Amino acid sequence: MLKEFKCYTLLCDNCGVDLNEDSDYSGWADENFLYDIANESNWNDDNNRSNWYCPDCCSYDDNDELIIDISRKDKYRKEVNNG
């Protein structure tokens, strides 16, 4: 029997890389579990889960402010669009 179900993944809001790119899984059935995986993988959100950034795109300054590396903007989206 074939059954369709919704699954979740995160794409970096800066470069577009998929959280599950190097994973054996293409997505997760539980949205909250996805957030746990993102946190364990050192992804950072903007404190309200509306924007997520991979560890290659962000860091924190001396004031614990999130700094986004804009030189990586759309790095993976361009590869997909031009591919």
C-alpha positions as CSV (number, residue, x, y, z in Angstrom):
1,M,0.0,0.0,0.0
2,L,1.3,3.5,-0.9
3,K,0.6,6.2,1.6
4,E,1.4,9.9,1.2
5,F,2.5,11.9,4.2
6,K,3.8,15.3,4.9
7,C,7.5,15.6,5.9
8,Y,9.7,18.6,6.9
9,T,13.1,19.8,6.2
10,L,14.9,23.2,6.6
11,L,16.7,25.2,4.0
12,C,19.2,27.8,5.1
13,D,17.5,31.2,4.6
14,N,20.9,32.6,3.5
15,C,22.6,30.1,1.2
16,G,19.7,27.6,0.6
17,V,21.5,24.4,1.7
18,D,19.2,21.7,2.9
19,L,19.6,20.5,6.5
20,N,19.2,16.9,5.4
21,E,21.6,17.2,2.4
22,D,24.3,14.9,4.0
23,S,21.7,12.8,5.8
24,D,20.2,9.4,5.1
25,Y,16.8,11.1,5.4
26,S,15.1,13.5,3.1
27,G,12.8,14.9,5.7
28,W,11.1,14.3,9.1
29,A,7.5,13.6,9.8
30,D,7.5,15.5,13.1
31,E,8.2,19.3,12.8
32,N,9.4,19.6,16.4
33,F,11.9,16.7,15.9
34,L,13.2,18.6,12.9
35,Y,14.0,21.6,15.2
36,D,15.8,19.2,17.5
37,I,17.9,17.9,14.6
38,A,18.6,21.5,13.5
39,N,19.8,22.5,16.9
40,E,22.0,19.4,17.2
41,S,23.5,20.2,13.8
42,N,24.4,23.8,15.0
43,W,21.8,25.5,12.9
44,N,20.6,28.8,14.3
45,D,17.3,30.5,14.2
46,D,16.3,34.1,14.7
47,N,14.7,33.2,18.0
48,N,11.3,32.7,16.6
49,R,11.9,29.9,14.1
50,S,10.9,31.9,11.1
51,N,14.5,32.1,9.7
52,W,17.1,29.3,10.0
53,Y,20.8,29.5,9.1
54,C,23.3,26.8,8.6
55,P,26.5,26.9,10.6
56,D,28.5,28.0,7.6
57,C,26.4,31.1,7.2
58,C,26.3,32.4,10.7
59,S,28.2,33.2,13.8
60,Y,27.8,35.4,16.9
61,D,29.6,38.6,17.6
62,D,30.9,39.7,21.1
63,N,27.4,40.9,22.0
64,D,25.8,37.5,21.1
65,E,24.2,39.0,18.1
66,L,23.7,36.7,15.1
67,I,25.9,37.7,12.2
68,I,25.0,36.4,8.7
69,D,27.7,35.9,6.1
70,I,26.1,37.6,3.1
71,S,28.9,36.5,0.8
72,R,27.2,33.1,0.8
73,K,23.8,34.5,-0.1
74,D,21.9,32.1,-2.4
75,K,25.0,29.9,-2.9
76,Y,23.1,26.7,-3.3
77,R,20.0,28.2,-4.8
78,K,22.0,29.5,-7.8
79,E,23.4,26.0,-8.4
80,V,19.9,24.5,-8.5
81,N,18.6,27.3,-10.7
82,N,21.5,27.2,-13.1
83,G,22.0,23.5,-13.0
